[in-house]
Amino acid sequence: MDAMDLTGRVALVTGGGRGIGAAISRALAEAGAAVAVNYVSNADAAGETVATIEAAGGRATAVQGDVTVNDDVVRMVGATQTALGPVDILVANAGIGIRQSIEETTEADFNHVLQANLTSAFLCSQAVLPGMQERKWGRLIYITSGAAHNGGRVGLHYSASKGGMEALARAYALRLVDDGVTANSVSPVLIRTDMTATATPEQQVFSPPMGRMGHVDEVAMATVMLAANGYMTGQTVHMNGGLYFT
């Protein structure tokens, strides 16, 4: 049996239409999973990801929903189950990063980013967990950031939200170990995406020993590994090109 075989599993990838999310959606489908590609407003990008998966012989569907709104999350999970089946794998990838200095950051800004990144991961996890626990099989995977470990260069709120996601994964891991559900994080740094494209030269002064930015497909490979691995839980996989060790 292929160690990375996810045939028969259903995955929900939030923010799955672009960048890292799209790469993860494709990689999970290549491993055999049926994939629900979540989007909030960019239906075209989600549709393109679904079309790519289907063209390669996989099963996929696009599901609209704002992951910061619980009613939307519940509806999105229900739509996934109707189209593909119960969710076995949640990849909480949707989020935002607002580049702000300490002085620019308001309470409203801080709460907005935490809601988009951290609270959304909680809402999605809570929505899929009952089914995972009942079936005694599930994977919670959070796409975080090196900003949770090195202080980051985006904003205080971004670093705090990503650190919170990793703490949330560990909290779930501890409590779900007897339910067949694992919870882990993937922590990318300097991956070539739309977000890194907006960085100024001053914000790109550091580079990993690898001497290049990472590729979205490399993050996707780590995510598939976590989805297939039933022994690894409560861990963070660092994708940083050797920038730091932990």
Order of alpha helices (4+ residues) and beta strands (2+ residues): beta-alpha-beta-alpha-beta-alpha-beta-alpha-alpha-beta-alpha-alpha-beta-alpha-alpha-beta
